Amino acid sequence: MAGGAVSVLGAIGTAVIGLIKERALERSKADHQRALENLKNQLQGQLEGRKTELQTGLEERKSELQTGLEVRKSELQGGLELRKSELQVELEAKKFDFQKELEQFKAGIADDLAAHNARRAYEYDARRRLYTQVEPLLFQLLEASEGGFHAVTSLVRTQQRGNLPGRLDVEGYYLRSIIHRLFRPLAIFRLMQRTTTLVDLNLDPSIRLRHTVLKECYLTFTDDFGIAELDPALRYNPNRADWATARLQAPEENWRQGLVIGLLDRLTDGMAVARGAVQDVMNYGEFETATLEGGSLRSAYVPVQDIFLNFDFVHRPVLARLLLVYAILIHTLMSIYGRPSDQVDFSVIVTELLNKAENREPLRWWNDPGTLHFDVVRPYVDRRLQQATTQGAYVKF
């Protein structure tokens, strides 16, 4: 019994103690719950305070950035306006320069147009001169060239018959007519020189080509020393101090067989005559009258006559070569008459002349078939004709 009471009391005590512990635990839990709520409230307050601080800082930073942006925007706007102003100034300067260049270009165009119109007017006048003054001379030149060529063939024919020295030993019709026919084409050349310029001639390549070939014919009469040096070279010394007697003893070496340019100019210039407004060359009758004693052309004629006095192809070999060159050049000149300049082949023309017997024989004064006079002068002729196509205003020999 007593043991049972103790057990009950023990159980009650245990229950009381459990209850007390539970109540203490409940109170502790409530205390912790209140502490937790207080801490939570504190942290919530701190969070709200920090949030407010951050919001305030953010607003302040935002305000600062906005202010900085406005300042930068203002600065950029100012720089943009300044650059815009600078570009406007540059644009105005460029516009001014362009306008100035445009005005200069327009002025240049106007000058070029004026120059072109002036050039066209000049070329029109030049062409008119060519066709009204030079074309008639070229028509005369064709006939005169035939006369010059036939003068050489006449000398050759007379040589072949053995009569040449006797026909040229005194001043007479035959000698004078030979000189007139030989130099009449060259007198026309001098008229063309006075009538035209190089610019005029370039307007018509065909006329220019005939002019330059005729110029080579003209210069050939002044190149006796050059012709004497053709292979095989000839002994030639007409300038020796005792030439007056030496040329009678050895005419092939000491008789002058060409002309200085001044004497050639004097004769050919003196052969010009005016027929109204037209320039012409003396016919034979006028030439004969002018070259007789007391005639207007006598002083210019005598030195030219001298190279032909007592001439024959054997004892004046330099002049013989010169006349052969002249005949070939004159024949070439006649051959290109009326041909466009771009259809002229001088090599073919000369080869045809020298290879065909009917063309070549009238120029062969020698009887020995082995003599190669044509071969001797051919390189010289080729050089002259080559120069006629390339020389422009100048000559090389």
Secondary structure, 3 states (H helix, E strand, C coil): CHHHHHHHHHHHHHHHHHHHHHHHHHHHHHHHHHHHHHHHHHHHHHHHHHHHHHHHHHHHHHHHHHHHHHHHHHHHHHHHHHHHHHHHHHHHHHHHHHHHHHHHHHHHHHHHHHHHHHHHHHHHHHHHHHHHHHHHHHHHHHHHHHHHHHHHHHHHHHHHCCCHHHHCCCCCHHHHHHHHHHHHHHHHHHHHHHHCCHHHHHCCHHHHHHHHHHHHHHHHCCCHHHHHCCCCCCCCCCCCCCHHHHHHHCHHHHCCCCCCHHHHHHHHHHCEEEECCEEEECCHHHHHHHHCCCCCCHHHHHHHHHHHCCCCCCCCHHHHHHHHHHHHHHHHHHHCCCCCHHHCCHHHHHHHHHHCHHHHHHHCCCCCCCCCHHHHHHHHHHHHHHHHHHCCCCCCC
